């Protein structure tokens, strides 16, 4: 079985990892952890200012950060007996996860839900909703337990 797991630094991602570890998967299950690095948006730029290396530096820092968090998540899953692989890809997480699932031939995509609604969902978008409606395979959305 091929599982694609979307990871970021949120507690929702941690919940998805914990969910994966709890379920009985076939012995040969492979988990590909994918972390998407959103490209920085330039809000303002002077016409006469040459291309800045600041943006490139920030992007490289973000890539290293995502590589480290995905590697930590992979270690957790390896300790639980999973074969893992890590991919850090630049782009919108919604499109990155769908594209990677197609490329991998994933049987299932697992993502955590941030639980956004209303205006936040409209402005920020919902990765989980996009995955559920556009995935080329089954999708599991993991939510944090409700606070009592």
Secondary structure by P-SEA (a helix, b strand, c coil): cbbbbbbcccaaaaaaaaaaaaccccccbbbbbbbbbcccccccccccccccaaaaaaaaaaaaaaaaaaaaaaaaaaaacccbbbbbbbccaaaaaaaaaaaacccbbbbbbcccccaaaaaaccaaaaaaaccccbbbbbbccccc
